[in-house]
Amino acid sequence: DEAFALWIEQWAKLYEEESPSRMIIQYIHDNYFLVNLVDNDFPLDSCLWQ
């Protein structure tokens, strides 16, 4: 969550509003999802992918 907030609040502001760099950052922020996979049976090497 912090990464998505930082992209807009700090990183994107380094670029001019209509620059390609800022537009990419904005696009990722608006269209991508942050996913966190938690493996509670961590001794198994690949239980998330079975």
N, C-alpha and C positions, 0 to 999 in steps of 0.2 A: 504493500500500500504506500509506503513512504516513497518508493521509487517513482510511482506514478505522480504523486504530489510534487516531488522535486522536479520532475521533467517540466511541468508547467510553471511552477512558482519560481524556479531558479534557472534551470538549463535553457528553456525556451526563450527566456528574456535576454539571453546573450545574443540573440539573432534578431534582425529586423523582422517586423511582423509578417511581411509577405515573402520572406526568403525561403528557398527550398528546404533548408535545414530546419527552420522553425515549423514549416508545414508538415514535415515528416514527423517531428516530435509530437505535434498536435494530433496528427492522424493516428499514431500509435496509441497515444493517450485516449483518444476517443473510440478506437475500434478494437483494441486488444484487451485481453483479460489476464489478470494476474492469477495464477493457479498455484496452489501449494499442495503437494501430495505428501501425505504422512503415512509412513509404513510402521504400523505398530507391532509387526512381527519381523523386526529387522534382522534376526539371525538368518533368515532365508534370503538368498541373494537376489531373487527376482520375483518375489511374491506380488509386487505391484503390476507386473506384466503378464501374469498367468490368467 
